[in-house]
């Protein structure tokens, strides 16, 4: 892993020096948020578990530091906070419990389980396009730290939930690749794919009072498409100053 990080840093440094060193790099920040439509690939005990699209509005915020080498090529790095996870809705015996059979009172009952974690992300990427018009393609990689986990079960009209900080139930660090388009006016469209499973297959314990062994999950992969807003911080300041001026003018 260290060799990979060193190689990525070397590529970035060589790319920077490949440009005219006399050129001035335009450095600025941009901020925004997103609405996430997440899908998942969940497989438990060799059964493809039915999973629902997960729609989330809260809480997704991100900030980039932009390094524009010219008007068409640049780099980005930054930080983010987002809420990611997946939803399964299937028969009780298919949603992740161990050591149950048809004598279990919940056997063949429709059961929904929502699992999510808040995550801090650290992206790096490249940008290609027309930066003056705020119209460009971007792509990169990111590590996310899963620091607060929550799960909910819906069964027989009852809801049971459990939360935990730095939970062993999830892989604490999850890398992802992303690609997207930034459009004039701030509109942003993105696709992200997580490289590791969401759940930690080494976990053994109890969920909702029932024994679980996460090694029985062959897959808990996540991907998502998001739509959002990403604005240059200078644009945000201008908008706020304009609003302040209008309020003052009408007094």
Secondary structure as UniProt FT lines:
FT   HELIX           2..18
FT   TURN            21..22
FT   STRAND          26..44
FT   TURN            45..46
FT   STRAND          47..48
FT   STRAND          51..52
FT   STRAND          54..56
FT   TURN            58..59
FT   STRAND          61..68
FT   STRAND          73..91
FT   HELIX           92..94
FT   TURN            102..103
FT   TURN            105..108
FT   STRAND          110..130
FT   TURN            131..134
FT   STRAND          135..155
FT   TURN            156..157
FT   STRAND          158..165
FT   TURN            168..169
FT   STRAND          173..182
FT   TURN            184..185
FT   STRAND          187..194
FT   TURN            201..202
FT   STRAND          204..207
FT   TURN            208..209
FT   STRAND          210..213
FT   HELIX           214..216
FT   STRAND          217..232
FT   HELIX           233..249
//
